[in-house]
Amino acid sequence: MQGLRRASVRSSSRVCCRVCARVAGACDVRLDCRLSPSPPLSLRNPTSLATMEFWGQSQEATVGWLRHAEIKHGRVAMMAFVGYIVAANGIHFPYDLTLSGISHADISAAGSPQAQWDALPAYSKLQILFCIGFLEHWGENTFALNAAGEKHYMRGGKPGFYPSFKNGGLPHPVPLDLFDPLGFSKKATPEKKAKGLLMEINNGRLAMIGIMGFVAESKVPGSVPGLEGVVEPYKGEVMAPFASGDELPFVSDMLANFPPFSS
């Protein structure tokens, strides 16, 4: 059994080293050979995902996909964690949200961050979802990646890379990019960039745990030690982007076909 485990570890390390050499040029920059960017930790590959071949792709492409997914989820989780705290404390913009007179204060008064999302008008939710869809499409777009001198992360590109809006041929000028909008990292040394990436991955991992802790405590009070009485309970559906009050096609049928989660 130990021999099989050691063989799996060696196989995973070889795969990651090949990916590192081709994708980033250094194992400790983009894809650490131990599958963990935290130096105190040993190999963390309990499910052997790095030795698999997703969708019939190579192991290198699979590891690139896994690393990119982790970086992306970590970035979203960091924004969500901070956003949850801001919304939960009633911090909001001072002006109106819609032309009909609904203000950010009205949305904030709904209660918890999840309840505030439910309180948004349906078209506000659609605008947010369409914006996310555009950003997702742009990050995966081969034309945009090529214009930035990069490849797809499953084809030898850098996991976590997001192409610039300025070089992709958008018809409307965009003054700021999504990634590094103020250009702080442009003149950074490779060592500083490598250190920043490791910090980003580790902070993203903590943020993913943190935001899921908030969500779990809001649905099942007392389920997360230290958060009982701190996080406001929420009785809605945390996994449903639309609520019963949204007058959109198929929403009522969707909610009817999935019984509510009961704590």
N, C-alpha and C positions, 0 to 999 in steps of 0.2 A: 504493500500500500504506500509506504514512504517512497519507494522507488518510483511508483507511478506519479506521485505528487511532485517529486524532484524533476522528473521528465517533463511534466506539464509546465513547471516553472521555467525550465530551460527553454522549452519551446516558445512560451510566451515572451521571454526575454529576447530570443532571437528575432521573433516577429517584430517586436517593438523597436529593436535596434535597427532593423532594416527600414522600418517606417521612418524612424528618426533621421537616418542618414539621407533618405530620399526626400522627406517632406521638409525637414527643418535644418538639417545639417548638424544637429547636436542633440543628443538624447535628453539632456537636462533642460532643453528649451521648450520643445513642443510636445514630445511624447517620451516621457521618462521611461527608461527600460524596466523599472520596477512597477510601472503602471500607477505610480503615485508620486506627485511632485513634492511631497513632504519628506525631507531627508530623514527624520527620525523613524518613519514608517517603513516596514518591509513590503514585500510584494502583496498587493491587494487585488487579487483576481479570483474571488471566491466562486464565481459562476463560470469561469473559463470563457468569458465573452470574447477575449482577445484572440482566442484560438479558433473562433468560429468564422464562417464565411457568409455574411448576411446577403440575401438575395442573389446568391451565386457569385458574389464578388470575391476578390482576393482577401486574405487576412490583413494585408496592408490597408486596403480600402475600408475594411471593417473597423480596424483600430482608428483610422482617421475619422470615420463617422462617429465612433464612440467618444473620441476626444472632443470633436467639434460640438457634439450634443451636450457634453458636460460643460464646456465653456459657455455655450449659449444659454443653457438652463441656469447656470450660475449667475450670469449677467442679469437675466430676467428676475431671478430670485432676489438679487441684491436690490434692484429697483422696487420689487414688490415688498420686501421687508421694510425698507425705508418708507415707501408709500403707505403701507398699512399703519405704521406708527403715526405718520402725519395725519392720515384720515381719522384714525381712532381718537386723536386728540383735538379734533374739530378744527384743524387748520385748513383754510380754504381761500380761494381767490375772492376778492371783494366785489366782483361784478357779476352781471347776469350770464347765465349759461346759454339761454335761448332767446330768440326774438319775441317769444310769447311771454317773457317775464320770469321764467324759472331761473332762480339764481343759484350760485354755488352754495350759498348759505342754506337754501332749501334742501339741497341734496345732502349737505353735511348734517342737517337736523334729522335725517332718517335714522341715524344710529351708527351701528358698526360699519366698517368698510364694505362688508358684503351687502348690508342693507342699503348702503349708499349706491352701490352698483345697481341693485334692483330698482332704486328710485330714479335712475337716469331714464330719460325718454328713450323709446325704442330706437329712434333715428340717431341719437347720440351713441348708443351702443354699436349700431351698424357702422358709423363713421370710425369708431375706434377699431373695430374688427377689420374693416377694409384697409385701414392704415397699417395694421399689423400684417395683413396679407400682402400688401405691397412691399413692406420691408423684408418679409420672408422671401418673396419672389426675387427681389433685387439681390439679396445675399446669395441666392442659388443660381443667379442668371449668368450663363457662360459669357455672354457679350460683356457684361459689366465686369466680370472677373478678368477677362482678357484685356480689357481697356485699362485695368489697374495693374497689369503685368503679373497676374496671379492665375493659378489653376484651381479647379474644384478640390475640396479637401479629400475627396475620395479618388482623385486622379493626380496625386502628388502635390497638391496645394497645402497651404498652412491652415490647420484647424484653428478656428476662431477669427480668421481674417474676414473683414467686411469691406466690400468695394466702395470706392468713393462715388458720391453723386455727381461730382464735378467733371469726371472724365467719361461718364457713361452715355452721353448723348441725350440727356433729358432736355425736353423742349423749353422748360422753365428753369432759369438760373436758381441754384440752391447755394446759399452763402455758407452753410455749415454742413459738415458730414455727420453721420450718425456716430461713427467711431472716431474718437479723438477730435471733436469739433473745433477745439481751440489750438490743435497742433502741438500739444505739449510733448508728444513722444517722437516727433519727427527728427529732432536732433539728439535724441537719447542714444547712449552707447549700447551696443549689443548686450553687454553685461547688465545694464540697467533695465533693458527691455525684458531680458530673461528673468530677472528678479521680479519685475512687475507682473509678468505672466504667472509666475508661481504664486505670488500673493493673490492675484485675481482668482485663480483656480481654488485656492484654499478658502478665500473669503466667500466665493460662490458656493462652495460645499456647505459652509456654515450657514449661509443665507438660505439655502434650500431646506436645511433642517429647521431653521428658524421660522420661515414662512409656513411650512407645514405644521409646525408646532402651534402657531397662531390659529390656523384653520381647524386643526384637531380640537384645540381647547374651546373654540367657539361653538363647535357642533356637539362636543361631549365634555361638558364642564367637569373639571377635575382630572381629565385624562393626561394633562401635561403638568408635572410637578413645577411649582413656582408660578404658574400662570392662572391658577384658580382665583377668580375674583378680579383679575387684572384685565383679561380679555372678555369683552362683552359677548354673551351668548347670541347665537344666530340660528333662527328656526327655518331659514330658507334652504334652497338647494345649492350647495357650494359648487357643484359640478355643472350646473345648468346656466348657460350664458344668458338665457332669456327667462323672464318670470311670467306669471299668469296675466299680469297687467299689460304686457307687450302685445299690441294688436298686429301680429305678424302671421303670415301663413305657416301652418304646421306646428306652431308653438304649443297650442292647446293639446293637439294629438300627442306631441312629444312628451309633455308633462303627464298626460293621462296614461301613457304606456310604461312609464317608469315610476313605480311607487316611491314616495318620499322616504328618505333615510330617517329613521327614528332613533334618537339617542336614548 
